Amino acid sequence: MGLIVWIVIGALAGWITSKIVGTDDDQGWLMNIVLGIAGALVGGFVWGLVTDGEFDMGFNIGSLLIAILGGLIISYLARFLRGGTRGGTTAHQ
């Protein structure tokens, strides 16, 4: 059951994150799931650093928000490392 919860929350969190960042047209459902699951891991890690505790990953709104937060961190970090805006072009051109 845990794997199914991770996939469902990952898909939803990844889709919401891609809508916020504006990359939904560039990635499919599989990348949304990967982004959401990776976002849950990163968000849970950041949550642990901030609160000095563990985050209980269950099917609830808190888990979804943490996964979205982590997805946003990953998306903006990837955008920064690519050196610019959407599509990898720089804003200075």
N, C-alpha and C positions, 0 to 999 in steps of 0.2 A: 504493500500500500504506500510506503514511503516514496518509492520511485515514481509512482503515478502522481503523487502530490507535488514532487519536485518538477515534473514535466508540466503539469497544469499551471502551477505558480510561475514556472520559468517562461512558459509560452505567454501568459498574460502579462507578466512583468516586462518581458522583452518587447512585446508589442507596444505596451504603453510607453516604454522608454524610447523605442524607435519613433513613435509619434511625437514625443516631446522634442527629441533631438532632430527630427526631420529626415531620418534615414529609412523610413518604412518602405519607400519605393525601391531602395537599393538592396534590400535583404528580404529573404523569404521567411517562411514559417520556421524552418530549421534553425536559421541564424537567430531568430527571435527567441527560440527555446534555449539555445546555447548562451545568448546574451543574458537572458533572465536567470538561468542557473548560475552562470559565472557572477552575475550581479548579486545573487543571493549569497554566494560565498564571500565576495568582497564586502557587501553590506553587513553581513554577520561579523566579519572580522573587524570592520570599522566600529560597529556597535559594541563589540567586546572591548575595544580600546577605549572608547568614550565612557562606557558605563562600568568597566572593570568586571564584567560578568558575561555569561553566555546568553545567547539568544535562542529561544525555543522555536525551531522551525516547524511550525504546524500550518494547517490551512486556516489562516486568519488574515485580517487586514494588516496587522503589524508585519507579518512575513512578506506580504505583497509590497508594502511601502519600503521595507528594508531592501528587498530585491530590486525595486525601481531605483532607489538611491545608489545601490552598488552598480546597477546598469548605467546610470548617468555618469558615475565616476569613470567606469571603463570607457564609455563612449567619448567623453571629453578628453580623457587621457589619450585615447587612440587618435582623436582629431588633432591634439597638440603634437603628438609624435609624428604624424603625417605631415605636419607643418602647414596647417592652414584650415580652410573651411571645408565644407562638404565637397566630396569628390577629389580631395587631395590637392586642390589648387590653393595657392596662397592668396591672401587678401591684398598683397602689395603689387599685384600684376596690373 
